[in-house]
Amino acid sequence: MNRWQIALLKYARSYKKGISLILMLMISGILFDLLMPWPLKLILDYVITGEELPGYASWLYNFPGIESALSLIVILAFSTVVLFLLSKTVTIFKVYIKEGVGNRLMYDLGAQLFYRIQRLSLRFHGKQQSGDLVQRITKDSTCVRDLVIGMLLPLLSSVLMLVGMFTVMWRLDRELTLLALIIVPCMGFLIKYFTSRITERSYEEYSVEGKLLAQAEQILSGLPVVQAYGREGFEDKRYRLISMRAVKAKLRTVVSQLQFSLGVGTLIAIGTAITMGFGGYRVLQGDLTVGSLLVFLSYLSSLYVPVESLAKLTTGYASAAAGARRIYEILSADEYVSEHPDAQPLMSKTKSNGMLVRAENVTFGYENNNPVLQNVSFELLPGEKAALVGRTGAGKSTLISLLTRFYDPWDGRITFDGVDIREVSLQSLRSNISIVLQDPFLLPITVAENISYGRPGAGEHEIVEAAQAAYAHEFIEKLPQGYHTVIGERGSTLSGGERQRLTIARAFLKDAPVLILDEPTSALDAGTEAKILDAMERLMRNRTTFIITHRMSMLQRVDKIFELENGKLVERERFDYAR
């Protein structure tokens, strides 16, 4: 078992009671299965021949209603029904509990993975496809259920069944028992050969399925662009190409599984045939009774069931191992912004007027030896507004990402009210920052829920006040259910100006002392921009504000202009841009 499977098995610790109950039910089922053939042996070897029952069964003579051989046969025959019902009852409870424990394990791991993915850095997400990450959360997380419920418990059950069957068969006939086990070494060779093969093919299958899901997610999220450029046919061919790769990967896995299954079945058939032939010879020689042979063959089929189960666990193990490997890649990823063990909440000293924000010799880049920002320093007093300008790729968005601590600088530091932001908790840092993006981020939930996304506990009157401050109340009231209207994916049922005003309302409601505006009006026409600017002017009031923009309408409203050029920051005057 590899390190990624061992790491995942720790999730089973919180379900020890449920797993213990499953084991108890398994043991009970094994005992009932062991007893199942014995009524037939007693009837054939003792009752029909007129011999006395052996000592371990002599208590049956004291059973009420036993007056003749016929009544004893009836009781023994009826006992097989009782044993069957008891076995099935145990199986029903075992399956129900296994499903409950297994699915809880799976969803717990999925939730842990979702929690982890949300907190990994943007550097990590920049190298991943979101569809593939969804695949790991929703499908690959089943590996823990497959490992514990589908592999570990059946493994224990099969071993216990093997020990029980072997013990009984050894007492019946040692020669036949040793002969029946002749296929075990061959089975071990098959397991060793096919395990790594199926594991690799399953991993390949899961990886291609993740790419397929990523492709679908990318196209659906960018559907307007696809339709605008008439690329539906191209994307359809690309999706079908990946689909065919997924089919081929699946078929390769299935072929290996079928080959393994055929090998296991052939070995079992050979073992049964050899044992049956030798056992028949022993009966003809008078060394074995017919009843003993029938019971032995019954146990032999039961013996080969756990042997076959142990062998076929290879298939389940391979699939679970492939999923576990992909899960472990996420859980072991170290690309995240770490929080200091003694991190304290960031408390604004002058929240009503914003915060003092400083950058001191900040250097940062996305690749080693290739800095995007070099020795950047600036100071923005509480309530001041600064515009960040520069060519595309100059590092404006990178600087904003450092302010929000999506990344940490290589050198230097950034402080809010004199406190290094690496020394405060991430939650408190980001609760002191409001962001309005160029492309408004809206969820397919109600208007009220979108506005209160940064303050989930806000009251209805606070939401309305924020909407009024953003000049959004009027159009919201005209929606079918007003503030309770569910908007489309990414706000597709609203205009660009309406979406932007909702994000401004969200920033008003959050009421954070630091405000970041990332090209907030670049996608708006002049008429819509005029309506938004007044709302933004009110939003920026008494807040320390950073604005990424090149529009003169915004540059005229700031106190400072910081221009990024070749990774370095230069402070400019407004009139430099007015010419």
Secondary structure, DSSP 8 states (H G I E B T S, - for coil): --HHHHHHGGGGGGGHHHHHHHHHHHHHHHHHHHHTTHHHHHIIIIITTT----GGGGGGGGSTT--SHHHHHHHHHHHHHHHHHHHHHHHHHHHHHHHHHHHHHHHHHHHHHHHHHHHB-HHHHHTS-HHHHHHHHHTGGGHHHHHIIIIIHHHHHHHHHHHHHHHHHHHH-HHHHHHHGGGHHHHHHHHHHHHHHHHHHHHHHHHHHHHHHHHHHHHHHTHHHHHHTT-HHHHHHHHHHHHHHHHHHHHHHHHHHHHHHHHHHHHHHHHHHHHHHHHHHHHHTTSS-HHHHHHHHHHHHHHHHHHHHHHHHHHHHHHHHHHHHHHHHHHT---B----TT-B----SSGGG---EEEEEEEE-SBTTB-SEEEEEEEE-TT-EEEEEESTTSSHHHHHHHHTTSS--SEEEEEETTEEGGGB-HHHHHHTEEEE-SS----SSBHHHHHGGG-TT--HHHHHHHHHHTT-HHHHHTSTTGGG-B--GGGTTS-HHHHHHHHHHHHHHHT-SEEEEESTTTTS-HHHHHHHHHHHHHHHTTSEEEEE---HHHHTT-SEEEEEETTEEEEE-THHHH-
